Amino acid sequence: MQHVTRDEFLELLGITSGVFDQLQFAGHVALAFGTPLPATPGRYLDCDLVGMAISLGLTRSVGRENATAIVATCWPQWMNAIGCAEADPQQDYFIAVGGIGWDSENKGPKSFLVTNGTLGKIAEDFQNGGVGDYWGVNISDIIRRLRTCAEATGIDLSKPFFYPQGDPRFDEILTTRIKRELESRLARLKKDKKKSAAMRARSRREDIAVVRDEQYQFGS
């Protein structure tokens, strides 16, 4: 895990400062650990890039609000996919969103089921879940594209974005760096009542579920 500046963050995502500010104002920014803000203004994690890329990719399929909510509430799913993708670069890993039922009034699925893994694993997860259509975002491809863009612009993204569960480094950074990062983000978020309320509202959505919980134990 490594940090990038706001300018680097925007350059790597290919969006302007104005567009990002509009997304932030509208409450449509979802970063790592489900937060809309980094721990320090203008200092983002590489995983934040992946979260925003997923949200932008899903927007075309499920709408911006649903995409933001899915990325925010299901962050353990796509963080797990990042760790797997970094550990196994020869295999592509995805986060996938399956639609269940149909809401004719809103012209979209009544609910969403989220999972992660290889395409084979995703198909297996959704087979008995009552899923109709589903949309996948290739996490491995996002990481490759970010690194290609970073190399072309002189930004160092060579270190692993995250580690898979079972890797000794996973537990180490989970109970140290990530715990501190999350605590700092939540402390900063408390000062913004609007964003804090929006984050709590998304966490209570009953129409977004996961196939299996990815366990993240932060320790004492």
C-alpha positions, 0 to 999 in steps of 0.5 A: 500500500502506498500513498498518492497525492490528489493530483496524482489520484486524478491523473491516474483515474483520468478525471478532472478536479472539477468532476471529482469535486462534483462527485464529492459534493453529490456524495458519490465518492467511495474509497477504501474501507467504505469511506468517502474521505482519505485520512488526510486531505489530498493524500490517497491510498492506491486502493482508493484508486481501485475503489473509484475505478470500480464505482465509475465502471459500475455506474454505467450498469447500476446507476451512480448511487447504487455503484457508490453504495456497493463500493462503499458497503462491500469494500471487503469484497473488492479489497479481497479481490485486490489481494488475490490479484496481486498474489496471482497475476496470471489469473484475473480476479473480479468483483461482481454484482448480481441483480435479483428480481426486477423493480418496474418503477425504478427500472432496475433490480430489486436487490443486489448480490455481491461476490468476488473471485475468478469468473468461474468462482463468481458463476458458482456463487451466483448459480443458486442465488437467484441472480439474473443479470450480473456485472463484473469489474476486472480488478486485475485489469484495473491494477494493470492499467493504473500501473501502466499509466503510473509508469508513463507519468513517473508515479511509483505504484510498484508495491503491492496494493494489498495482500491476500488473506493468509499472507503474513503481511495481511495480518500485519498491516491490517492491525497496524497501518489499516487500523490507523488509517481507518480510525483517522478517516472515521475521525475526519468523517465525524466532522462532516455531518452530511457525509457521515450521515450518507455513509451510515444510510448506505450501511443500512441498505437491505437491498445489498448483500454479499455471498460470503463475508470477508473477515477483517479483524482489526484487533484491539 
